[in-house]
């Protein structure tokens, strides 16, 4: 409901200077005032980074295809998921030539994913219509001016369908890294059904943290094999950034890179209890502006 109302307002606000737009966007969704001169909380500093941290490299790193070269150079291509194809237009995809299982992603935003575990059940016509819809979107305007996405060339990629033994859905490990150092992570499970989430520190102690609109996982999770290697990978990929979230998969010890995210939740999903908004915000040491 809030998003529909914002889309109506967006046409009137679109030509505002980015600081003014981002401030209105944040205050509309979060209900808190935003002082870009003195941001304190985690999401407030994410909004600052949208406006004042415009490194060209970020555009490559949020592109789900172009980031592969960065990962290859930093940690090696053995941590990349198998790429089946890359396409500029949905019409280029030959579904008959694809394997029985695969994943389709658009490279220029988030929530642009289709998990295909049985190709015989895939409606190809509806899928291509959806892909055409994705291609026409720009994540910068789709959300709250997430600068890194503004100039990403829209593409479609198809990757190998990942499977973890004994599980219907693979766990997603998201490392929150500050000035190159992983401080904590969240683990998403059951993403294909009802998403559940838990937060842990780097010593694998469960944190009493949750985020708005996401179901908290009450059970304790076992530490994955090669967890220290996951931390090392996250640290290497996050080097030299004031903040980035590095997402990894762990398939029975085999680590696979997921993506890099600079604006989780578009900087508008608070943590609970409220004190963690400031605790996590204090981890971000804002750099000199890059405009």
N, C-alpha and C positions, 0 to 999 in steps of 0.2 A: 504494500500500500504506500509506504513512504517513498519507495523508488518511483512509483507512478507519479506521485505528486512532484518529486524532484525533476523528473523528465519534463513535466509541464513548466516548471520554473527555469529549467536549463536554457531554453531558448531566449529568455530575457537576460540571463546572466552570462551567456556565452562570450560576450565581448568585453567582460570585465577584465582588468589586469589579473594575472594568475594569483597573486597573494590575496586579492579580494575574493576571487572565486573560491579558492581553496578554503578560506576562512568561512565563507557562507556555507559551503558544502559540509565541512566538519561540524559546524554549529547546528546545522539542520538535522544531521543524522545522529550526532552524539549528545546534543543538548548541553554542551559545555562551551564556554568562551575559549577562543583560540588567540593567544598572543604570540605571533610569529617572531617577535623580538626576544621573547623570554619563554620559549616552550619548556615544559617540565616533564609532562607525562610521555609515555612511549608513543602513543598515537599522535600527540602534538608534534613530537620531533619527526615522525614519519611525514607529517604534512610539511614541515620545514624542508625536509630532504626533497620532496616533490618540487618545491619552488626554487630552492637555492643550491641543489647539488646535481648539476647537469653535465656529468662526464659522458663523453661519447661512448665509452666502453660499455656503459649500462645498456645501451640499445642492443648491442650484440648479445649481452648476457641474458636478457629477458626473451630473446628470440629463441624458440625451442629447437630451431635448426642450427642457427649460427653459433649458439653456445657450445655446440659439440666440439668445435675447433678449440675453444678455450679450455674445455675439460681435457681434451686430448693432449694439449700442450702442458697443462698443469699436473695432471695425475695419470694420464695414459688412457688410450682408447679402450682398454679392457674393462673400464668402469662405465662405458656407454651401452645403452640398450641397442639391440640390433635394429638398424634402419632398413626398412623394406622399400620405401619410396618417398620422394619429395615432389610436390606438384604445385604449380602456380595457379592452376584452375581445377576445380572439381571434375570437369569434363575429361581431364587427362587420366583420371584413375580408371584402371581396368580391374574391376572387382573380380572378374573371373580368374585373373592371374594371381590374386592374393591368396595366402594360405587360409586354412579353415578358421583360424583365430588370429586376431590382430587388434591394434589400437590405432584410432585415427585422432590426430590432434591438429588444431590450427596453431600456428607458431606465434601469433601476435597478440595474445591475450590469455585470460584464464577462464576456466569452466568451458573450454572448447575441447571436449574429449568425448569420444565414443569408444566404449569397450565392446568388442565383438568376439564373443566366445563361441559362436556358432554362425558361420556365414550364411547357412541355408535359411536362417530366420531373419536375415537383414533385408529391410526394404530399401533397395538401392535408390529408387526414385526419391523417397522421402529423405534419405541420407544426403543425396546430392543437393536437394533443395535447402537442407539445413546448412550444408557446407557453403553454398552460395550466400546464405544469410550471414554466416560468420565472416566470410571474406570481405563483405561490405562494411564491417564494423571497425572502428578505431578505438582501442582500449583507452586512449588518452581522454576522449570525450565520453566514452561509455561509463567511466567512473569519475573520480575526482582529480583529473589532470595528473595522472601517473606518468610523469615526464618520460621515463625510460621507454615507454611503449609508443610514443608519439610518431616516431619515424620507422617503426618496424615494418618491413615489407610483408604483407599477408601471404602466407604459404600454407599448404596442407602437407603434413607428414604422416606416414604409416610406419608404425614400429611393431616389434615383436610383442605378443601378448605374454605378460609375465605371470608365472604361477609359483606359489609357495606350497610346499608339501603339506597336506592336511588342512588347507585353508581355502575357502571360497574366494576371499579377497586378500590381497597382500597388504601388509602394514606399511605405512608411510611415515618415515622418520624425518622431522623437520627441525633442523638445528638453527637456533637464533644466535647469530655471530656478531660480535661487537668489536670493531677495530681489529678484525681478523681472529678473534678468540671466541669459540663457542661457549656460551654461558648456560644455556638450557635448551631443551627440545620439547616438542609435542609429538605424540604418536597418534596417528589416525588409524582406526581399524573399522572394518565393516563398511567401507566407503561405497560399496555397491548396494547396500541396503539402508540401514540406519547408522549414520556416521556417529562414532563415539570417539572421544579424545581424552588423553591423559597427558600431564606435564611432568617431566623429570628433570633434575639437574644433571650435570655431567658425571657425577658420582653415582648416578642411578638411584637417587632418592626421590620418591614421588613428591611433587609439590601440590599444595592445596589450592590450585589455580584452575579456573575455568574461564571460558569466553562466552559471550552472549550468543544465544540461539544454537549452541552446540552441546549435545548431551555429553555429560562427564562419564568417563569409564571408572567405575568404582573398584573393580578388581585390580590387583597388582599384576603387572606384566613382567615376564622374565626378560632379563637383559639379553639382547641378541648376541649371537656369536660375532667375534671380530668387532665389538663395539668400539674398542680403542682405535681401531683402524678407521672406523666411521668418523670419529672425532678428528683424527689426523687429516682425513680427506676434506672435511668441512673447513678445518682451519686453513688448509692450503688454498682452497677455492675462494675463501672469504678474505684472504690477505689484502690489505690496503683499502678496505671499505669501512666507513663508519658503522654501517649496518647492512647485513644481508642475511636472508634465511636460505640455507642450503638444504634441499630435500633429497633424501637418499632412500633406496629400498635395500632390504637385506633378505635375500632368498636363501635361507639355510646357510648363511655365512658368505654367500656371494653378494658383494655390494654393487649396486647399480645406481648411477646418477639419475636424479629426477629432474630438478630444475633449480634455478636461483630466483629469489623473489626479494625485491627491495621495498615493497609496500604491502605487507601482509594484511589481508582484510581491508585493503584500500585505506588503512589508517583510521578506521572508524568503528572497530569492534573492541570495546573495552574489556579489560581483564577483571575478574572478580576473585577474591575480595579487592576492593578498590585500591588498597595500598600497593598492589603489584603494578598498577599503572605508573606509579612514581618509581618503584624499585627497578622495574625494567627500563623506564625512561632514563634513570641515572646511568645505565650502562652505555647509552649512546653519547659519545663525545662529538659534538657537531664540529665539522671542519670549517675552514674558510669557504665562503660561497664560491661556487663555480657556475658562472652564468654564460 
